[in-house]
């Protein structure tokens, strides 16, 4: 279910709809292959069709959605090769962003990151996988945006848009595939100002979460194909 964020006073309807849908895709509120309809979203968000139509056009341009031949829109799926490319691009950009942001992290930001990590732990314990995915992205964003004027975060978010729909699947079996709290490792590395340890924690977090679950997903599809 799409969870709509509150609308800022100065924000236009089309800006708000775009922001809500973008975050929804990024945080796994849509599954790969899900159809997306203007009327359905307009009803869910309580707006007219026009801002939804404009937001969908922008998201198609962003690569977050795909336009089919019949003019229908859906959440794109990833084949194994493209999945690996997006995953490794995340690792490359996010480890670099973490390293560059580390000197700018103060106690206030560190406290926010600890709070997001606690939210993720609570969500996992309660089986609230949507909240888990959101807390995970909030933790990473809080880290990377510490560096003023960073140009890496928009690039990273474009990858989150492509990989986000897999994050729900990652959350559903995270207790099986994610045995080490990589966020805790990252927090310790920041306190110690150990850039290499921080990069290692971020890389492992991405590969142990979305990476392992994504590969398991493709293995299940391949196995079903052999038995069909």
Legacy VTK file of the C-alpha trace (Angstrom):
# vtk DataFile Version 3.0
C-alpha trace
ASCII
DATASET POLYDATA
POINTS 228 float
0.000 0.000 0.000
1.274 3.444 -0.921
1.920 5.570 2.169
1.545 9.269 1.381
3.767 11.749 3.179
2.304 15.001 4.471
2.255 17.876 2.041
4.319 20.969 2.741
2.435 24.269 2.689
4.422 25.763 -0.189
4.402 22.554 -2.230
2.259 22.298 -5.361
0.082 19.257 -5.966
2.273 18.012 -8.804
5.459 18.381 -6.714
3.878 16.543 -3.806
2.550 13.681 -5.944
5.925 13.265 -7.633
7.718 13.235 -4.267
5.299 10.697 -2.750
5.426 8.333 -5.727
9.191 8.654 -6.046
9.727 7.782 -2.390
7.182 4.980 -2.651
9.075 3.344 -5.505
12.423 3.984 -3.854
11.369 2.372 -0.575
9.726 -0.732 -2.005
6.055 0.240 -1.757
5.633 -1.080 -5.319
6.597 -4.541 -6.580
8.444 -5.134 -9.856
5.887 -5.617 -12.615
3.110 -3.807 -10.748
0.789 -1.851 -13.084
0.410 1.826 -12.209
-2.834 3.581 -13.137
-3.553 7.298 -13.086
-7.073 6.913 -11.714
-6.025 4.447 -9.033
-3.220 6.684 -7.774
-5.379 9.804 -7.949
-7.992 8.098 -5.768
-5.381 6.825 -3.299
-3.716 10.224 -2.964
-6.909 12.270 -3.053
-5.891 14.451 -6.000
-7.011 14.981 -9.578
-5.611 12.990 -12.483
-3.472 15.842 -13.837
-0.695 15.948 -11.170
-0.548 12.141 -11.207
-0.175 12.100 -14.994
2.656 14.654 -14.820
4.392 12.745 -12.019
4.227 9.498 -13.986
5.783 11.179 -17.029
8.666 12.409 -14.842
9.144 8.992 -13.262
9.233 7.324 -16.669
11.940 9.823 -17.668
13.792 8.998 -14.418
13.775 5.296 -15.323
11.686 4.486 -12.242
8.668 3.438 -14.340
8.321 2.104 -17.860
5.781 2.958 -20.539
4.420 -0.077 -22.366
3.285 -0.230 -25.979
-0.379 0.020 -24.942
0.458 3.252 -23.065
0.079 1.543 -19.732
2.708 2.230 -17.068
4.279 -0.310 -14.757
7.131 -0.731 -12.305
9.994 -2.208 -14.361
11.468 -5.557 -13.517
15.188 -6.296 -13.650
16.900 -9.205 -15.319
19.888 -10.743 -13.483
22.502 -8.875 -15.508
20.922 -5.457 -15.002
20.313 -6.219 -11.347
24.029 -6.910 -10.838
24.958 -3.717 -12.678
22.673 -1.579 -10.533
23.827 -3.318 -7.351
27.510 -2.800 -8.091
26.876 0.812 -9.114
25.249 1.326 -5.703
28.277 -0.152 -3.969
30.688 2.030 -5.951
28.804 5.295 -5.429
27.653 4.750 -1.854
31.001 3.688 -0.461
32.544 6.789 -2.023
29.709 9.006 -0.746
30.104 7.582 2.767
33.849 8.185 2.752
33.414 11.787 1.593
30.629 12.484 4.104
32.329 11.016 7.183
34.353 14.140 8.186
31.140 16.206 8.238
29.146 13.962 10.577
28.581 15.654 13.930
26.958 14.303 17.090
23.507 15.498 16.045
23.648 13.620 12.753
25.148 10.582 14.450
22.201 10.556 16.859
19.781 10.693 13.905
21.538 7.771 12.258
21.347 5.763 15.468
17.632 6.527 15.657
17.093 5.285 12.088
19.057 2.131 12.893
16.886 1.566 15.971
13.756 2.062 13.849
15.044 -0.545 11.399
15.715 -3.014 14.226
12.241 -2.471 15.669
10.593 -2.858 12.268
12.460 -6.112 11.644
11.458 -7.486 15.043
7.801 -6.602 14.379
7.800 -7.876 10.793
6.943 -4.381 9.545
8.942 -4.684 6.348
7.769 -1.464 4.730
9.000 0.504 7.736
12.233 -1.472 7.665
12.928 -0.483 4.069
12.166 3.178 4.755
14.382 3.267 7.842
17.195 1.693 5.835
17.049 4.352 3.138
16.728 7.131 5.722
19.888 5.855 7.441
21.853 5.886 4.184
20.543 9.278 3.076
21.303 10.821 6.463
24.891 9.638 6.078
25.510 10.756 2.504
23.867 14.166 2.715
26.185 15.187 5.562
28.653 16.462 2.978
27.465 19.921 1.836
26.677 20.221 -1.850
27.182 16.550 -2.591
26.555 15.627 -6.214
26.573 11.895 -5.486
23.228 11.698 -3.653
21.022 12.392 -6.736
22.949 9.704 -8.631
22.516 7.282 -5.747
18.799 8.012 -5.550
18.423 7.236 -9.248
19.776 3.761 -8.472
17.487 3.396 -5.451
14.574 4.027 -7.804
15.640 1.094 -9.959
16.443 -1.256 -7.091
13.822 -0.087 -4.611
11.076 -2.520 -5.651
13.404 -5.390 -4.719
13.880 -4.004 -1.217
10.481 -5.218 -0.065
11.496 -8.712 -1.102
14.780 -8.279 0.744
12.947 -7.270 3.896
10.656 -10.296 3.848
13.535 -12.719 4.456
16.058 -10.329 5.934
16.226 -12.276 9.187
17.559 -15.211 7.155
19.931 -13.365 4.832
21.135 -10.477 6.975
22.700 -11.849 10.142
25.098 -8.961 10.874
23.992 -5.399 11.684
26.053 -3.521 9.106
24.570 -0.206 10.213
26.043 -0.762 13.665
29.405 -1.469 12.040
29.111 1.756 10.043
28.333 3.779 13.185
31.363 2.358 14.993
33.559 3.171 11.977
32.306 6.773 11.949
33.078 7.222 15.654
36.578 5.856 15.037
36.928 7.916 11.837
37.909 4.724 10.025
37.055 5.334 6.361
37.990 1.848 5.182
35.816 0.180 7.827
32.926 2.484 6.931
33.229 1.657 3.222
33.365 -2.059 4.023
30.224 -1.819 6.193
28.256 0.053 3.537
29.298 -2.366 0.785
28.374 -5.369 2.946
25.041 -3.772 3.881
24.061 -3.436 0.226
25.260 -6.891 -0.781
23.834 -8.678 2.290
20.431 -7.025 1.909
19.251 -6.373 -1.635
22.098 -8.358 -3.140
21.465 -11.737 -1.508
17.707 -11.487 -1.774
17.813 -10.398 -5.414
20.023 -13.326 -6.353
17.770 -15.719 -4.425
14.799 -14.330 -6.359
16.449 -15.023 -9.707
17.489 -18.506 -8.562
13.873 -19.308 -7.642
12.673 -18.107 -11.048
15.278 -20.245 -12.783
14.290 -23.268 -10.703
10.609 -22.797 -11.529
11.498 -22.539 -15.199
13.269 -25.891 -15.085
10.311 -27.617 -13.435
7.668 -26.067 -15.695
LINES 1 229
228 0 1 2 3 4 5 6 7 8 9 10 11 12 13 14 15 16 17 18 19 20 21 22 23 24 25 26 27 28 29 30 31 32 33 34 35 36 37 38 39 40 41 42 43 44 45 46 47 48 49 50 51 52 53 54 55 56 57 58 59 60 61 62 63 64 65 66 67 68 69 70 71 72 73 74 75 76 77 78 79 80 81 82 83 84 85 86 87 88 89 90 91 92 93 94 95 96 97 98 99 100 101 102 103 104 105 106 107 108 109 110 111 112 113 114 115 116 117 118 119 120 121 122 123 124 125 126 127 128 129 130 131 132 133 134 135 136 137 138 139 140 141 142 143 144 145 146 147 148 149 150 151 152 153 154 155 156 157 158 159 160 161 162 163 164 165 166 167 168 169 170 171 172 173 174 175 176 177 178 179 180 181 182 183 184 185 186 187 188 189 190 191 192 193 194 195 196 197 198 199 200 201 202 203 204 205 206 207 208 209 210 211 212 213 214 215 216 217 218 219 220 221 222 223 224 225 226 227
